[in-house]
Structure formats: C-alpha cells, structure tokens
C-alpha cells in the first residue's frame, strides 16, 4: 500500500525540515523526486543520500517567488517524464503582530508563501491536464485555523493556502486533479532548534518543553509523521480525497479549548 512507483514528484523546499522528509519518504516509496531549492549545497548533499539509499532524486535551483523560474524547470522536467505530484512545501516564517509587521516583512511572506504556491500551481495545471491528471499537496498550518500570538503575516499566508486548496480542487476536479492540504502544529525541525537558540539562549530546554506541551498530546510532531501523511495523500489509496485539509497537530486545534 501507499506505493508511488515511477511517479514523478516535485517537492519545493525539499532539502530541509518537513520537505526533506517528504522527499526521502516519496523516494523510499518508489517516486522519482525533483527537489526545488535555493540552497544547492544542502540540496546536493541530501539528494546524494537519497540516491545512496536506493532512491531517485534530482535537484533544481528554483526561486518559487519567480514564475518564469518555476515554469522553466517544470516544463523541463515534464518534457522528460510527465509530472504526477506537486508538493508546495517551500515557505518562510515570521513573528510579529499587524502593528509590528513591516511592509517588507509582509511582502516577503506573501512572495514565498502565497505567490510561490500560486506560481507552482499555475504552471503545473496545464501539464496535469495534458497528462490526464495529477496531485497537489499544499503545506498549510494550524495557524490558518486558530489564533496564534504574533503570527499575523504567517497566519494570513496559511489561511490563503486553505482557500487556494479548496478552489483548485473545485475548479479542476473534472480534469482528474486532486488538491489537498496538510496543517501541522509544531514540528521538531532544525528551524525550531535555531529559533530557541536565538530567542532563548539561557533556557532552551525549558522553552522546548513548553512548546512541546502546547500540543495536548504532549510533544511536537516528527517531520517523518507529516511526510507519512503526504505519502498517503499522494497515493492511489487517497484517490477519493480532494479539497480537504488534514490537521496533524496532536489535538492542538480541537482539544486546546478549556
């Protein structure tokens, strides 16, 4: 079950954090993985490890905020072998309220988290239609569904992902294109470790524990757990699922109210 043999998958931001685990998991399940990244040194290292483990992985330096860049690489990949799966994982974070978020901050979040996803979807749809269908998985967040302190721009961008997911699913259902989203709560990634080291250098362990316990289940998610959900949504076993958002949050959204 959940095999992706010979499927061609594009994973944006696919060489770090959740995106890396998705790239690894897809390759393990038989997919040919194309990683879109800006950090090519890291992408090359991770792709080599995937190949050494018996998988297939290729790297592309792509700025998802630039539509021409996205289109060039998607066109090139699809010309070799039709693309079956797109995972819109690339994103940037920001801490701030509507008062403290600068225009520059907001534009940066918009360009990557919203426009970047639009660019990839806009450029992949013609290929999916010509290929007889395709699967889109967007990375949203619990921040799109509940208020989280000082995440104004980030939450706004992830709210856009939810509505984008439903709209794409609705508009292209007759073209055999499925579109779903995943909404993680806190996931233990190198980003979290870096954030704690920068913001709380003197009490990192205490703050890690506090962040972990903010999920009712008592811990953060593992990147591999999010990747497993992505594998399912990309597989034939999920063929009847479209236009849905999947919270993977340890009960954060539904069980956090008193």
C-alpha positions, 0 to 999 in steps of 0.5 A, a space after each residue: 500500500 501507499 506505493 508511488 512507483 515511477 511517479 514523478 514528484 516535485 517537492 519545493 523546499 525539499 532539502 530541509 525540515 518537513 520537505 526533506 522528509 517528504 522527499 526521502 519518504 516519496 523516494 523510499 516509496 518508489 517516486 522519482 523526486 525533483 527537489 526545488 531549492 535555493 540552497 544547492 549545497 544542502 540540496 546536493 548533499 541530501 539528494 546524494 543520500 537519497 540516491 545512496 539509499 536506493 532512491 531517485 532524486 534530482 535537484 533544481 535551483 528554483 526561486 518559487 517567488 519567480 514564475 518564469 523560474 518555476 515554469 522553466 524547470 517544470 516544463 523541463 522536467 515534464 518534457 522528460 517524464 510527465 509530472 504526477 505530484 506537486 508538493 508546495 512545501 517551500 515557505 518562510 516564517 515570521 513573528 510579529 503582530 499587524 502593528 509590528 509587521 513591516 511592509 517588507 516583512 509582509 511582502 516577503 511572506 506573501 512572495 514565498 508563501 502565497 505567490 510561490 504556491 500560486 506560481 507552482 500551481 499555475 504552471 503545473 495545471 496545464 501539464 496535469 491536464 495534458 497528462 490526464 491528471 495529477 496531485 497537489 499537496 499544499 503545506 498549510 498550518 494550524 495557524 490558518 485555523 486558530 489564533 496564534 500570538 504574533 503570527 499575523 503575516 504567517 497566519 494570513 499566508 496559511 489561511 490563503 493556502 486553505 482557500 487556494 486548496 479548496 478552489 483548485 480542487 473545485 475548479 479542476 476536479 473534472 480534469 482528474 486533479 486532486 488538491 489537498 492540504 496538510 496543517 501541522 502544529 509544531 514540528 521538531 525541525 532544525 528551524 525550531 532548534 535555531 529559533 530557541 537558540 536565538 530567542 532563548 539562549 539561557 533556557 532552551 530546554 525549558 522553552 522546548 518543553 513548553 512548546 512541546 506541551 502546547 500540543 495536548 498530546 504532549 510533544 511536537 510532531 516528527 517531520 517523518 509523521 507529516 511526510 507519512 501523511 503526504 505519502 498517503 495523500 499522494 497515493 492511489 489509496 487517497 484517490 477519493 480525497 480532494 479539497 480537504 485539509 488534514 490537521 496533524 497537530 496532536 489535538 492542538 486545534 480541537 482539544 486546546 479549548 478549556 
